[in-house]
Amino acid sequence: MEVDSHRTKNTALQEWVNWDPGADAQGNCQEQTVSVSYAGASVSISKPHCEMWDIDKGSEALDMSNWWRGNAWREERSTAAVTLTTVKNGEVPTGDFDFDYNARP
């Protein structure tokens, strides 16, 4: 799932002031082992598997997205982002905000 924002086309130019989250974040990490075996021999490896907020911030003010990445089933997950921009005195900041959810079958 993703939440994203961008300046509405043909509206006042904006400048970045602040944003959050400021970087990718990983959490809820658990060690996960994968293995295969055949004819009495086996190979396995353990690696941490984490959920992630994947942040993409563009150079143009308000151009930002936060993708949740992970592999959770039947549990609630969410993304969030807060952006702060400025415009010239007397202009109105205008943006579009979208939320997308893609489910795997």
C-alpha positions as CSV (number, residue, x, y, z in Angstrom):
1,M,0.0,0.0,0.0
2,E,1.1,3.5,-0.7
3,V,0.3,7.1,0.3
4,D,1.6,9.8,-2.0
5,S,1.4,13.5,-2.6
6,H,2.3,16.0,-5.3
7,R,1.7,19.6,-6.2
8,T,-1.5,20.0,-8.3
9,K,-0.6,20.9,-11.9
10,N,-0.6,24.6,-12.8
11,T,-0.8,25.8,-9.2
12,A,1.5,27.9,-7.0
13,L,5.1,26.7,-6.8
14,Q,6.0,25.4,-3.3
15,E,9.2,25.0,-1.4
16,W,10.1,22.2,1.0
17,V,10.1,23.2,4.7
18,N,9.9,19.8,6.5
19,W,8.6,16.2,6.0
20,D,8.2,13.0,8.0
21,P,9.1,10.2,7.8
22,G,12.5,11.5,6.7
23,A,13.9,8.1,5.7
24,D,13.1,4.5,5.2
25,A,12.2,2.5,8.3
26,Q,12.4,-1.2,9.1
27,G,10.7,-2.8,12.0
28,N,9.0,-5.9,13.3
29,C,12.0,-8.0,12.3
30,Q,12.0,-11.7,12.8
31,E,14.7,-14.2,11.9
32,Q,13.5,-16.4,9.1
33,T,15.1,-19.6,7.9
34,V,14.8,-21.1,4.5
35,S,16.2,-24.5,3.6
36,V,16.2,-27.3,1.0
37,S,17.3,-30.9,1.3
38,Y,17.8,-33.7,-1.1
39,A,19.3,-37.2,-0.8
40,G,20.6,-36.7,2.7
41,A,22.2,-33.3,2.1
42,S,20.7,-29.9,3.1
43,V,21.4,-26.2,2.8
44,S,19.8,-23.6,4.9
45,I,20.3,-19.9,5.7
46,S,18.7,-17.6,8.2
47,K,18.1,-13.9,7.5
48,P,16.0,-11.2,9.2
49,H,12.7,-10.5,7.5
50,C,11.3,-7.0,8.2
51,E,8.4,-4.8,7.4
52,M,9.4,-1.6,5.7
53,W,8.3,2.0,5.0
54,D,10.0,2.8,1.7
55,I,10.2,6.6,1.4
56,D,10.6,8.4,-1.9
57,K,11.0,12.2,-1.8
58,G,11.2,14.2,-5.0
59,S,13.0,17.4,-5.5
60,E,9.8,19.3,-6.2
61,A,8.0,20.3,-3.0
62,L,5.1,18.0,-2.0
63,D,6.4,15.2,-4.2
64,M,6.6,12.4,-1.7
65,S,5.4,8.8,-1.2
66,N,5.5,6.1,1.5
67,W,5.2,2.5,0.4
68,W,4.5,-0.2,3.1
69,R,6.4,-3.3,2.1
70,G,6.2,-6.6,3.9
71,N,4.4,-9.9,3.9
72,A,1.7,-9.8,6.6
73,W,-1.6,-11.7,6.1
74,R,-4.8,-10.9,7.9
75,E,-3.2,-8.1,9.9
76,E,-3.7,-4.4,9.7
77,R,-0.9,-2.3,8.1
78,S,-0.7,1.3,7.2
79,T,1.4,4.1,5.8
80,A,1.6,7.8,6.7
81,A,3.4,10.9,5.7
82,V,3.3,14.6,6.8
83,T,4.7,17.3,4.6
84,L,5.2,21.0,5.2
85,T,5.7,23.4,2.3
86,T,5.6,27.2,1.8
87,V,4.5,29.4,-1.0
88,K,4.9,33.1,-1.9
89,N,2.8,35.5,0.2
90,G,-0.8,35.6,-1.1
91,E,-0.6,32.3,-3.0
92,V,-2.4,29.1,-2.0
93,P,-0.6,25.8,-1.8
94,T,-2.5,23.1,-3.6
95,G,-1.7,19.4,-3.6
96,D,-3.1,16.0,-4.6
97,F,-3.0,13.1,-2.2
98,D,-3.6,9.5,-3.2
99,F,-3.8,6.2,-1.4
100,D,-3.3,2.9,-3.3
101,Y,-3.7,-0.6,-2.1
102,N,-2.5,-3.6,-4.1
103,A,-3.4,-7.1,-2.8
104,R,-1.8,-10.3,-4.0
105,P,-4.2,-13.1,-4.7
